[in-house]
Amino acid sequence: MADKAKRILLKLSGEALAGEKKTGFDELTVRGVALQVKQLTDSGVQVGIVIGGGNFWRGRSSENIDRTKADQIGMLATVMNCIYVSEIFRSVGMMTNILTPFEIGAFTKLFSKDRANKYFAHGQVVFFAGGTGHPYFSTDTGVVLRAIEVEADMILLAKAIDGVYDDDPKKNPNAKRYDSVTIDEVIEKNLQVVDMTASILARDNKMPMRVFGLNEENSIVNALKEQFNGTEVTV
């Protein structure tokens, strides 16, 4: 399945792109991601990207800000991330475009499936920023929604840990990593691959996922090959 994927959506965590600094960006990390994605696009794979905003903003940690406003700040954080990462992608020879579900003047273009498909057809990497455009929905839900809308073959989830575990491996050294798990098991056991809304959306629309550690060598490229080292979430 993975070797035959023609269009994928890659979800990157904002924190992972910040490297050891935890906030902002680590340019070497982002450039490493860009060079891997270029290998995919050079081989003919169409790539869409969603980036979380956690390297700038974690609104749910504050009790003093209205949830809707906090989520709006988070959406704008994802836009900043996409503008930055898009420029690094361009610096290594790729063409990119950024789509958002709301107008931001000349910064981005408004999302539509037709517009995304046009960019994919021209070999461009398409960044889907701004989440769903609504509060109370995470970038997890955003990536699943966009993957379904543009008919991607699968979602690649690049995380700080190397797969899906039955418990938190940072707290439990005996936590077991799954090589493969069904989306029904993810929901039933609340394995938190993505949040529950996103999990149900993926199940109902039969959208497979692969979960892996971003920091492993060539992890993004290998996620579409037999060398894949992570967890496959099947539907």
Summary of the structure (lengths in Angstrom):
residues: 235
radius of gyration: 16.6
end to end distance: 12.3
largest distance: 50.3
contacts: 800
relative contact order: 0.16
helix: 40%
strand: 19%
